[in-house]
Amino acid sequence: MKTRIKELRLEKKLTQQALAKKLGINQTSLSKIECGASTPDALLLADLSRFFHVTTDYILLLSEERLAADSLLADNMSNLKKYQHLIAIYQKMTQKQQGDFYNFLCSMLGMSDDL
């Protein structure tokens, strides 16, 4: 656990003092947790999970999965709304505009425009 919390903190380029302040704890407590001299309580573990957007299992080294299923679902729903919006725009285009748009996307992606 100590390595995951430190690893996550360093990924965000935070000092112990900055992270401790964001979590509402003192830097000494965080230092003890990171070096394994202390264990976070359940509330702090939940706060760390929310702050770093990872599962508590990931912090506890019980899983390599960083994201919770709920988080992945929320991302997928956000993307779905974007796709639905793009489809609605596409459907409002004339057939020529749709063809031009399709060819433009294919050229942007370096793909053949053959269906």
Secondary structure, DSSP 8 states (H G I E B T S, - for coil): -HHHHHHHHHHTT--HHHHHHHHTS-HHHHHHHHTTSS---HHHHHHHHHHHT--HHHHTTS-S--S-HHHHHHHHHHHHHHHHHHHHHHHHS-HHHHHHHHHHHHHHHT-----
